[in-house]
Amino acid sequence: MTKHYILQLDPNAKYEWDRCSLRDPITADRPGFAELIAQAVGEQPGSYLVSVKIEVQVLEQAAPQSQLIPPTLTELPSELTARVPQLVA
């Protein structure tokens, strides 16, 4: 069974539980590993000794929100700035 999640690491998060979070990419729900394992054993009543292997493969990495720089307007060259009043008038 292969599942995909978004892992977000933010050491500067306001709350401790948001410093390391794992979410479903579509629903944004936190995964319930017990439910996933129950599905894997067929959800039959009983006690199970299970082995769970976690293989992590980074598919894509995005910059943290705090490091994203909003686009800025570029200033016009001085010769264009000088002509703007002439075009408006």
Residue pairs with C-beta under 8 A, 6 or more apart in sequence:
1 36
1 39
1 40
3 31
3 36
4 25
4 59
5 22
5 23
5 24
5 25
5 31
6 22
6 23
6 24
6 25
7 20
7 21
7 22
8 18
8 20
8 21
8 22
8 23
9 19
9 20
10 18
10 19
10 20
10 64
10 66
11 19
12 66
13 19
21 30
22 30
22 31
23 29
23 30
23 31
24 30
24 31
33 52
37 50
37 52
40 50
41 48
41 50
76 84
